[in-house]
Amino acid sequence: MIKCPVPIIIGGYREQAFSSTKTEENVDNMKKFLIVGLGNIGSEYVNTRHNIGFKVLDFFARKEGINFETVKLGALTEYKFKGRTFLLLKPNTYMNLSGKAVKYWMDKENISLENLLVITDDLNLSFGTIRIKPKGSDGGHNGLKNINLILNTQQYTRFRFGISDEFKKGQQIDYVLGDWDEEEKVKLPERLELASEIIKSFGTAGLENTMNTFNGK
């Protein structure tokens, strides 16, 4: 659970002072990770393919018994594991402005670029296929495009979750913003479980080991 007893009220939202205590200030920043799941806020987007980043983090939070709090530019929760601190962030800026939330929380929590992991959907991978890369282009993904722009770099780790490209010409937007089909819904829990393992591995085993273990699964 988040260990911050006094929320700060700023402009109508609650900003949790995650780094205000001496305990937090003493955390080795190299053992502190920002895990960002990309998606769109709103009930109409909850079960869409484009929101797989949110879905992964929601699954992780339920599994570990932690809760998200509304903070500046998103929803945030903290998880501690094997001496590491994971901050899980779901930006509330909508997909196209994701970089604003990422930059704000990286700066606020003094998290290095190498300790940033961004979870996103990928049309170029078959459903449920995992691909972890240390850098790369946005691949036409508007969330990654904005993060690249705001951070002024492509040198950060992205965790791509395949949603396949089973749509007819001209129907890409409807497909991406559409719900999972019945077969995908059956397979999702196992994929989400695997995604949770990847998050922990990124912070404890390192990027290279995580790629070697999980890429292509």
N, C-alpha and C positions, 0 to 999 in steps of 0.2 A: 504493500500500500504506500501511497505518497506520504512522506513524513514532513509535512509542512503545515503547522497548526494555524497560521494566520494568513489568509488570502488577502491580496491587495486588490482593491476595486479600482479599475482604470477604465473610464469611458464605457461603462456598462457591462464589462466582462470581468471575470476573475482571473487575475494573473498570479499563479503560484510562484512564490519566491524560492525556487528549487535550490539556488546557490547561496542563500542568505545565512545559513547556519555554519558554524565552525566545522561541523562534521563534513558537510558537503564541500567546503572550501579546501579541506585536506585531501579530498579524493584525487588520486593520481589521474590527471587528465588523459593519459595514454590508456587508462583502463575505463574510460568513459565513452560511450557510443551513442550516436543518434541514429535510430532506425525509423525511417520515414516511409509510411505506406501512402501511395498516391490514390486519390479518389475524389469524388464530388460529394458535397454534403446535400442532405435532403432525402426523404423517405423514398422518393421515386428512383433514386440511384443505388439504394442499398444492395440489391442483389444483381446488379449489372456486371458484365464482364470487366468494364473499365474500372470498377471499384475493387479489384482484387487486392490492391494494396491495403485498403481499409479492412477488407475481409480477413486478410492474413493477421493483421494486428489485433482485430477483435477476437479472433480465435485464440491467439496467443494469450491475450489478457484473461479470457475466460478460463483457459487451461491452467494458468498460473495464479488465478484468484486475485487479480489486480484490477483496478478501475480507472477509467479515463476521467480527467477533470477538464473542464473548459478553461482554456488559457488564451493568451494573446495569439491570434492567428491560427488557432487550432484546438485539438484535444490532445492531452499529454498524460502519460503515466510512466512510472519508474519501476524497474525490475532489477533486482540484484542477484547475481549468480557467479559463484566461484571468484569472488573478489572484483568482479566487473559491475559497472552500473550501466544499464541500458535505459535510455529515454526513448519511448515509443511515441511517435508524433503522427497525427492525422491532420494535415492542414485543412483549414476551413475556408481557404481562399478560392476554392474551385480549382480544377486541374490546371488551367492555363496560367495561374499565378502562384503555383506551388513554390517557386524559388524564394518568394518573399518570406514565407514561413520557415523554410529550411535555413536561410541565411540568418534570420533573427535568432533562432534557437541555437544555431552553431555558435554565433557570437556571444549570446547570453551565457551559454554553458561552457564556453571556451573549448569546444570540441574540434579536433583536428580533422582535416579533409579525409585523411586515411581511415578515420573512425566513423565515417558517414556511410550508411547503407540505404539505398533507395529502392523500394519494392514497387514494381510496375507491371502492367499487362503488356503482352507482346503478340501481335498478330502473326508474326513470322515464325512462331513456334507452335507446334501441335499442342492441343489441350493438355495442361498440366506439366508440360516439359519445363525443366528448370535450367536457366543459364545465368551464371554469376560471372560478371566481368569487372575488371578493375578500372575500366574507362571505356569511352566509345561515344559515337554520335548519338543524337536524339532519336534517330531512326523514324522520324516523322511523328514522334510522340510529343504532344504539346506540353505535358507536364515536365518531361526531361528537357525540352527546348527552353522552357522558362528557367529551370534550375541552372542549366548551362549558361544562360544569359546573365542571371543574377550573380552566380558564383564566379563567372568569367573563366570557367574551366570545364573540361569534360573528364578531369582526372579524379573521379570518385566512383565508388563501387555501386553497381546497380544489380539488382536481383530481378531478372526478367521471368515472369510467369506466363507460359504460353496459353493463349486463348484460341489459337488456330485462326484460319481465315475462310471458314466455311460460309461464305455469303456470296450472293450474286452481285454482279457489277452494279455500282451505284447504291449499294445497300450497306456500305461499311459503317456509317454512323449509326444506323438502326441496329446493326449487329453488335457493335461495341457497347452501345448504350442499352442493349437488350438483356433480358434475363438469361441465366444459364438454362440449357435444355435439361430434360429429365435424366439423361444418361450422365451428363456432367455433374448434376447435383448429387448423384450417387457416388461419383468418384472424388468429389471435392474434399470430403473430410480427411481422406488419406493424404491428399496433396497438401492440405493445410497443416496436418501433423508434421509432414516433412519440412514445410516452410518454417515451422517453429524450431525444428532442429537446426536449420540453417542459420537462423538468427543467433542462437546460442553459440554455434560453431564459429561464426564470424568474430564474435567477441572473445572467445576462449582459445580456439585452435588457430585463428588467423586466416587471412584471405586465401593464401595458396592452398592450405590444407582443405579449406572449405570448398574451393573450386574443384580440387581433385576428388573430393568425396562425393559431391552432390551434382556436379554438372552432368546433364544428360539423363538424370534420373526421372 
